[in-house]
């Protein structure tokens, strides 16, 4: 017999994935729609990691990580790669906030989200996800 925590683990992961996935999808879509001028500004965040080339590319990749990553998180498809890219995106955001002198309060959202995504890489998407779906073969 399983404990309540074990019985509701997958439901808890579903709620977490859907909620955070929707939030990052809506957080990333305006960045994606912002276009090259906005992506260039967004990509300047990599300067705080010593990466000063191709800011438009890096800004576009950030917008993709948040919007597509949010969608993949929501569905639980390609879950671990999506969480990896979201973790890296939050690492860049954290370094930018700390580099600008925003302190922990300014960087807290990125730090918290990064911890969440890193943890989800280890935990997995749960049973109620496209990655967790079991394919059954018909029996004769």
C-alpha positions as CSV (number, residue, x, y, z in Angstrom):
1,X,0.0,0.0,0.0
2,X,1.4,3.4,-0.9
3,X,1.4,6.5,1.3
4,X,-0.6,9.6,0.4
5,X,2.6,11.3,-0.6
6,X,3.4,8.6,-3.1
7,X,-0.2,8.5,-4.4
8,X,-0.3,12.2,-5.1
9,X,3.3,12.7,-6.3
10,X,2.4,12.6,-10.0
11,X,-0.6,14.9,-9.5
12,X,1.6,17.3,-7.6
13,X,4.2,17.3,-10.5
14,X,1.4,17.8,-13.0
15,X,0.1,20.9,-11.1
16,X,3.7,22.2,-10.8
17,X,4.6,21.6,-14.5
18,X,1.3,23.1,-15.8
19,X,1.4,26.2,-13.5
20,X,5.1,27.0,-14.0
21,X,4.9,26.1,-17.7
22,X,2.0,28.5,-18.3
23,X,3.8,31.3,-16.4
24,X,7.0,30.9,-18.4
25,X,5.1,30.6,-21.7
26,X,3.4,33.9,-21.0
27,X,6.7,35.4,-19.7
28,X,8.6,34.3,-22.8
29,X,6.1,35.0,-25.6
30,X,6.3,38.8,-25.4
31,X,10.1,38.5,-25.5
32,X,9.8,36.3,-28.6
33,X,7.5,38.8,-30.2
34,X,9.8,41.7,-29.4
35,X,11.9,41.2,-32.5
36,X,15.6,41.6,-33.2
37,X,16.0,45.0,-31.5
38,X,14.5,43.7,-28.3
39,X,16.5,40.4,-28.5
40,X,19.7,42.4,-28.8
41,X,18.9,44.3,-25.6
42,X,17.9,41.0,-23.9
43,X,21.1,39.3,-25.1
44,X,23.3,41.9,-23.5
45,X,22.7,40.0,-20.3
46,X,25.4,37.5,-21.4
47,X,28.0,40.3,-21.0
48,X,27.9,39.6,-17.3
49,X,29.2,36.1,-18.0
50,X,31.9,37.5,-20.3
51,X,30.1,36.6,-23.5
52,X,30.0,39.9,-25.5
53,X,29.4,38.6,-29.0
54,X,26.1,38.0,-30.8
55,X,23.7,39.6,-28.3
56,X,20.7,39.3,-30.7
57,X,21.3,35.6,-31.0
58,X,21.5,35.1,-27.3
59,X,18.4,37.3,-26.7
60,X,16.5,35.2,-29.2
61,X,17.7,32.0,-27.5
62,X,16.5,33.3,-24.2
63,X,13.1,34.1,-25.6
64,X,12.9,30.6,-27.1
65,X,14.0,29.0,-23.8
66,X,11.3,30.8,-21.9
67,X,8.4,30.4,-24.4
68,X,9.2,27.0,-25.9
69,X,10.6,25.8,-22.6
70,X,7.4,26.8,-20.9
71,X,5.3,24.9,-23.5
72,X,7.5,21.8,-23.2
73,X,7.3,22.0,-19.4
74,X,3.6,22.3,-19.6
75,X,3.2,19.2,-21.7
76,X,6.1,17.2,-20.2
77,X,7.6,16.6,-23.6
78,X,11.4,16.8,-23.9
79,X,11.1,17.7,-20.3
80,X,14.7,17.3,-19.1
81,X,16.3,19.2,-22.0
82,X,13.7,22.0,-21.6
83,X,14.5,22.2,-17.8
84,X,18.2,22.3,-18.6
85,X,17.8,25.3,-21.0
86,X,15.5,27.0,-18.5
87,X,18.1,26.5,-15.8
88,X,20.9,28.0,-18.0
89,X,18.6,30.9,-18.8
90,X,18.0,31.6,-15.1
91,X,21.8,31.4,-14.5
92,X,22.3,34.2,-17.1
93,X,19.4,36.2,-15.6
94,X,20.9,35.7,-12.1
95,X,24.3,36.9,-13.2
96,X,22.8,39.9,-14.9
97,X,20.9,41.0,-11.8
98,X,23.8,40.5,-9.5
99,X,26.2,42.1,-12.0
100,X,23.9,45.2,-12.2
101,X,24.0,45.5,-8.4
102,X,20.4,44.4,-7.8
103,X,21.4,42.1,-5.0
104,X,19.6,39.0,-3.9
105,X,16.2,40.7,-3.9
106,X,16.6,41.6,-7.5
107,X,17.9,38.2,-8.5
108,X,15.6,36.2,-6.3
109,X,13.1,35.2,-9.0
110,X,15.8,34.0,-11.3
111,X,17.5,32.1,-8.5
112,X,14.3,30.5,-7.3
113,X,13.3,29.5,-10.8
114,X,16.8,28.1,-11.5
115,X,16.6,26.0,-8.4
116,X,13.2,24.7,-9.4
117,X,14.3,23.8,-12.9
118,X,17.5,22.1,-11.7
119,X,15.4,20.1,-9.2
120,X,12.9,19.1,-11.9
121,X,15.8,17.7,-14.0
122,X,16.5,15.3,-11.1
123,X,12.8,14.5,-10.3
124,X,11.4,14.1,-13.8
125,X,8.1,15.1,-15.2
126,X,5.9,12.5,-13.5
127,X,3.5,10.0,-15.0
128,X,1.0,12.6,-16.3
129,X,3.3,13.9,-19.0
130,X,4.2,13.1,-22.6
131,X,7.6,11.8,-21.5
132,X,6.1,9.8,-18.7
133,X,3.4,8.2,-20.9
134,X,3.8,4.4,-21.2
135,X,3.3,3.0,-24.7
136,X,1.5,-0.2,-24.6
137,X,1.6,-2.7,-27.4
138,X,-1.7,-4.5,-28.3
139,X,-1.9,-8.1,-27.3
140,X,-3.0,-10.7,-29.8
